[in-house]
Amino acid sequence: MAPIRQSNQERGLAREKCREKLSQHIAEKLGIVIKPAEVRLRPRTGDPYAWSILPQKRKTLAEIFAKNLSEHSISAYRTICEEVGRSFEAVGKAMSSCSTIDHITTVSQPVSFGTVISQLQEENARLSTELSNWIGKAEEESTQRQLAANEVHRLLCHQKECESEVRRRMDAATCLYQSCLKKSVAQLDQILPTLADLKGDIIGTLAESSPE
């Protein structure tokens, strides 16, 4: 009988932990203080709260919410503790009669899972659009920078070509000048002796023609 008694104790502790978790969630979410012992998965008509389950989790959690807390196993208590605030949440409920489905769906909620999801989806779409715009701008700026870089490279290459051409022409002009100068010197070397002889002849002629 000891294993059975221990199992019951473990189940009781898990149930109390689960109640405390749900009570804390209701207080944080709605600002309503519900004693752990009074927390229900199937709220009564006069209870100021209900449970809202995400649509994709409704089939999975429906069996849990179809029973009272006291009827569950340890694994179910663990699931409830893990999923509260994630797959389901407490929402405010109007003081009116509720059908069975009202216990696990939204009756009156200032901010529900659906609203939060819708807001997140809208925000995600806005961020995606903004991100796409920034990516487009970045790509455009990158293209412009690449075009500018290509133009700078082209101008630098052209400048180098011009500098090379200037040096080539200056070298050619220097060579031409030196060549012309050498030719002029050589021609002078040839002309100067002739001029000297001509000068001598002229002086001699003038001396002979002078009266004594």
C-alpha positions as CSV (number, residue, x, y, z in Angstrom):
1,M,0.0,0.0,0.0
2,A,3.0,2.3,0.5
3,P,3.5,2.9,-3.3
4,I,-0.1,3.8,-3.8
5,R,0.0,6.2,-0.8
6,Q,3.2,7.8,-2.2
7,S,1.6,8.2,-5.6
8,N,-1.4,9.9,-4.1
9,Q,0.8,12.3,-2.3
10,E,2.8,13.1,-5.4
11,R,-0.5,13.7,-7.3
12,G,-1.8,15.9,-4.5
13,L,1.4,18.0,-4.5
14,A,1.3,18.3,-8.3
15,R,-2.4,19.4,-8.1
16,E,-1.6,22.1,-5.5
17,K,1.3,23.4,-7.5
18,C,-1.0,23.5,-10.5
19,R,-3.6,25.5,-8.6
20,E,-1.0,27.9,-7.4
21,K,0.3,28.4,-10.9
22,L,-3.2,29.1,-12.3
23,S,-4.0,31.4,-9.4
24,Q,-0.8,33.4,-9.9
25,H,-1.5,33.6,-13.6
26,I,-5.1,35.0,-13.1
27,A,-3.7,37.6,-10.6
28,E,-1.0,38.7,-13.0
29,K,-3.2,38.7,-16.1
30,L,-6.5,40.1,-14.7
31,G,-5.5,41.6,-11.4
32,I,-8.1,39.3,-9.7
33,V,-7.2,37.3,-6.6
34,I,-8.5,33.8,-6.7
35,K,-7.4,31.4,-4.0
36,P,-5.6,28.4,-5.3
37,A,-8.2,26.1,-3.8
38,E,-10.9,27.9,-5.7
39,V,-9.3,27.9,-9.1
40,R,-11.3,25.9,-11.7
41,L,-10.7,24.7,-15.2
42,R,-14.5,24.9,-15.7
43,P,-15.4,28.2,-14.2
44,R,-18.8,28.7,-12.7
45,T,-21.3,31.3,-13.9
46,G,-20.4,33.7,-11.1
47,D,-16.6,33.3,-11.6
48,P,-15.0,36.5,-13.0
49,Y,-12.7,34.7,-15.4
50,A,-12.7,32.2,-18.2
51,W,-10.1,30.4,-20.2
52,S,-9.0,31.3,-23.8
53,I,-7.1,28.7,-25.8
54,L,-5.1,29.2,-28.9
55,P,-7.0,27.8,-31.9
56,Q,-4.2,25.4,-32.8
57,K,-4.0,24.1,-29.2
58,R,-7.8,23.8,-28.7
59,K,-8.0,20.2,-29.8
60,T,-5.0,19.2,-27.7
61,L,-6.2,20.9,-24.5
62,A,-9.9,20.3,-24.9
63,E,-9.7,17.0,-22.9
64,I,-7.9,18.7,-20.1
65,F,-10.5,21.5,-19.8
66,A,-13.4,19.0,-20.0
67,K,-12.5,17.7,-16.5
68,N,-12.2,19.3,-13.1
69,L,-8.7,19.9,-11.7
70,S,-9.2,17.2,-9.1
71,E,-9.8,14.5,-11.8
72,H,-6.5,14.9,-13.6
73,S,-3.2,12.9,-13.5
74,I,0.3,14.2,-12.6
75,S,1.2,14.5,-16.3
76,A,-1.9,16.6,-16.9
77,Y,-1.0,18.9,-14.1
78,R,2.5,19.3,-15.5
79,T,1.0,20.1,-18.9
80,I,-1.2,22.8,-17.4
81,C,1.7,24.4,-15.6
82,E,3.8,24.4,-18.8
83,E,1.2,25.7,-21.1
84,V,-0.6,28.4,-19.0
85,G,0.2,31.8,-20.4
86,R,1.5,30.1,-23.6
87,S,-1.2,28.0,-25.1
88,F,-4.0,29.3,-22.9
89,E,-4.7,32.3,-20.7
90,A,-7.2,33.7,-18.3
91,V,-9.6,36.4,-19.7
92,G,-12.2,38.5,-18.0
93,K,-15.8,37.2,-18.2
94,A,-19.1,39.0,-18.1
95,M,-21.3,38.1,-15.2
96,S,-23.7,36.0,-17.3
97,S,-24.6,32.4,-17.9
98,C,-22.0,30.4,-19.9
99,S,-22.3,27.3,-21.9
100,T,-19.7,24.5,-21.6
101,I,-17.7,25.8,-24.5
102,D,-17.5,29.2,-22.8
103,H,-15.2,27.7,-20.3
104,I,-12.5,27.2,-22.8
105,T,-13.2,30.1,-25.2
106,T,-13.2,33.8,-24.9
107,V,-16.3,35.5,-23.6
108,S,-15.1,39.0,-22.8
109,Q,-11.4,39.8,-23.1
110,P,-9.6,43.1,-23.2
111,V,-6.5,41.5,-24.7
112,S,-6.9,38.0,-26.0
113,F,-4.5,35.6,-27.7
114,G,-6.1,36.3,-31.0
115,T,-5.7,40.0,-30.6
116,V,-2.1,39.6,-29.6
117,I,-1.4,37.3,-32.5
118,S,-3.1,39.7,-34.9
119,Q,-1.0,42.6,-33.5
120,L,2.2,40.5,-33.8
121,Q,1.3,39.6,-37.3
122,E,0.7,43.2,-38.3
123,E,3.9,44.2,-36.6
124,N,5.8,41.4,-38.3
125,A,4.4,42.5,-41.7
126,R,5.3,46.1,-41.0
127,L,8.8,45.1,-40.0
128,S,9.2,42.9,-43.1
129,T,8.1,45.7,-45.3
130,E,10.5,48.1,-43.6
131,L,13.3,45.6,-43.8
132,S,12.6,45.1,-47.5
133,N,12.8,48.9,-48.0
134,W,16.1,49.1,-46.2
135,I,17.5,46.2,-48.1
136,G,16.4,47.9,-51.3
137,K,18.0,51.1,-50.3
138,A,21.2,49.3,-49.2
139,E,21.3,47.5,-52.5
140,E,20.8,50.7,-54.5
141,E,23.4,52.5,-52.5
142,S,25.8,49.5,-52.9
143,T,25.1,49.7,-56.7
144,Q,25.8,53.5,-56.7
145,R,29.0,53.0,-54.7
146,Q,30.1,50.3,-57.1
147,L,29.4,52.5,-60.1
148,A,31.3,55.4,-58.5
149,A,34.2,53.1,-57.7
150,N,34.3,51.9,-61.3
151,E,34.3,55.5,-62.5
152,V,37.1,56.4,-60.2
153,H,39.1,53.4,-61.4
154,R,38.5,54.4,-65.0
155,L,39.6,58.0,-64.4
156,L,42.7,56.8,-62.6
157,C,43.6,54.5,-65.4
158,H,43.0,57.3,-67.9
159,Q,45.1,59.7,-65.8
160,K,48.0,57.1,-65.8
161,E,47.7,56.7,-69.6
162,C,47.8,60.5,-70.0
163,E,50.9,60.8,-67.7
164,S,52.6,58.0,-69.7
165,E,51.8,59.8,-73.0
166,V,53.1,63.1,-71.7
167,R,56.3,61.4,-70.5
168,R,56.7,59.7,-73.9
169,R,56.2,62.9,-75.8
170,M,58.6,64.8,-73.5
171,D,61.2,62.2,-74.1
172,A,60.6,62.3,-77.8
173,A,60.9,66.1,-77.8
174,T,64.1,66.0,-75.8
175,C,65.6,63.5,-78.2
176,L,64.6,65.6,-81.2
177,Y,66.0,68.8,-79.6
178,Q,69.3,67.0,-78.8
179,S,69.5,65.6,-82.4
180,C,68.8,69.1,-83.9
181,L,71.4,70.6,-81.6
182,K,74.0,68.1,-82.6
183,K,73.3,68.7,-86.3
184,S,73.6,72.5,-85.8
185,V,77.0,72.1,-84.0
186,A,78.2,69.8,-86.8
187,Q,77.1,72.3,-89.4
188,L,78.8,75.2,-87.6
189,D,82.0,73.1,-87.4
190,Q,81.8,72.8,-91.2
191,I,81.0,76.5,-91.8
192,L,83.3,78.2,-89.4
193,P,86.6,77.2,-91.2
194,T,85.1,78.4,-94.5
195,L,84.1,81.7,-93.0
196,A,87.6,82.1,-91.5
197,D,89.1,81.5,-95.0
198,L,86.7,83.9,-96.6
199,K,87.5,86.5,-93.9
200,G,91.2,86.1,-94.7
201,D,90.6,86.5,-98.4
202,I,88.6,89.6,-97.9
203,I,91.2,91.2,-95.6
204,G,93.9,90.3,-98.2
205,T,92.0,91.9,-101.0
206,L,91.3,95.0,-99.1
207,A,95.0,95.3,-98.3
208,E,96.1,95.0,-101.9
209,S,93.6,97.6,-103.1
210,S,94.5,100.2,-100.5
211,P,96.6,103.1,-102.0
212,E,100.1,103.3,-100.7
